């Protein structure tokens, strides 16, 4: 996954993977059926670590504490450079595009449920708001490479204040 975080999908060529890992191509095939099998396992690992495990951890936090803790959990657990690398990889790999769509939908749905309860929104309004919030999150990943966490936290704080002002009044 670190190779994806470097932003070069071509770094996932079999010869480059083996060279970086200090393995022969034969040992690669001892562990994986083929390169598609490797990609599938890599993508499923990313789905688990950066989405399902994170959402489970957030769901376990009592609702009244979740907002203040969620940004900290997300910034500590999620590797946004890997997310960006997966997004780049998804432009050239159909399976990556499928898993990315699944991840995006899971994250947006989780956010929508949370926003629905947080401000008493209708499911449709919570979904639209969550799509907007998630689009900003992805935009930060794609635009600001070096300042990703700082810009993301700053924009999240602004978004939260604006939404609180609008929905709490």
QUICORPE-V325274 format. One record per pair of residues at least 24 apart in sequence whose ideal C-beta (glycine too) atoms are under 10 Angstrom apart, sorted by the first residue. I is the first residue (numbers start at 1). J is the second residue. Records with the same first field share a line. If there is no record, write none. Layout:
# QUICORPE-V325274
I=J ; J
This chain:
# QUICORPE-V325274
1=42 ; 43 ; 45 ; 46 ; 49 ; 50 ; 79 ; 81 ; 82 ; 85 ; 86
2=79 ; 81 ; 82 ; 85
3=42 ; 82 ; 85 ; 89
4=42 ; 43 ; 46 ; 79 ; 81 ; 82 ; 83 ; 84 ; 85 ; 86 ; 87 ; 88 ; 89 ; 96
5=79 ; 80 ; 81 ; 82 ; 83 ; 84 ; 85 ; 86
6=81 ; 82 ; 85
7=81 ; 84 ; 85 ; 87 ; 88 ; 89 ; 145
8=85 ; 88 ; 89
9=85 ; 86 ; 88 ; 89 ; 90 ; 91 ; 92 ; 93 ; 96
10=89 ; 92
11=85 ; 89
12=38 ; 39 ; 42 ; 85 ; 89 ; 92 ; 93 ; 96
14=38
17=42
36=93 ; 94 ; 95
39=89 ; 93 ; 94 ; 95 ; 96 ; 99
40=95 ; 96 ; 99
42=86 ; 89 ; 95 ; 96 ; 99
43=86 ; 89 ; 90 ; 93 ; 95 ; 96 ; 97 ; 98 ; 99 ; 100 ; 102 ; 103
44=95 ; 99
46=79 ; 82 ; 83 ; 85 ; 86 ; 89 ; 96 ; 99 ; 100 ; 103
47=86 ; 99 ; 100 ; 102 ; 103 ; 106
49=77 ; 78 ; 79 ; 82
50=74 ; 77 ; 78 ; 79 ; 80 ; 82 ; 83 ; 86 ; 103 ; 107
51=78 ; 83 ; 99 ; 102 ; 103 ; 104 ; 105 ; 106 ; 107 ; 110
52=103 ; 106 ; 110
53=77 ; 78
54=78 ; 106 ; 107 ; 110
55=106 ; 107 ; 109 ; 110 ; 111
56=110
58=110 ; 111 ; 114
59=110 ; 113 ; 114
63=114 ; 117 ; 118
66=114 ; 117 ; 118
67=114 ; 118 ; 160 ; 164
70=111 ; 114 ; 156
71=149 ; 152 ; 153 ; 156 ; 157 ; 160
72=153
74=107 ; 137 ; 149 ; 152 ; 153 ; 156
75=148 ; 149 ; 150 ; 152 ; 153 ; 156
78=107 ; 137 ; 141 ; 149
80=137 ; 138 ; 140 ; 141 ; 144 ; 145 ; 148 ; 149 ; 152
81=141 ; 145 ; 148
82=141
83=137 ; 138 ; 141 ; 142 ; 148
84=138 ; 140 ; 141 ; 142 ; 145 ; 148
85=141
87=138 ; 141 ; 142
88=142
104=131 ; 134 ; 135 ; 138
105=134
107=133 ; 134 ; 137 ; 138
108=132 ; 133 ; 134 ; 135 ; 137
110=134
111=137
115=163 ; 167
118=163 ; 164 ; 167 ; 168
119=163 ; 164 ; 166 ; 167 ; 168
120=167
121=163 ; 167
125=167
129=159 ; 163 ; 166 ; 167
132=159 ; 163
133=159 ; 160 ; 163
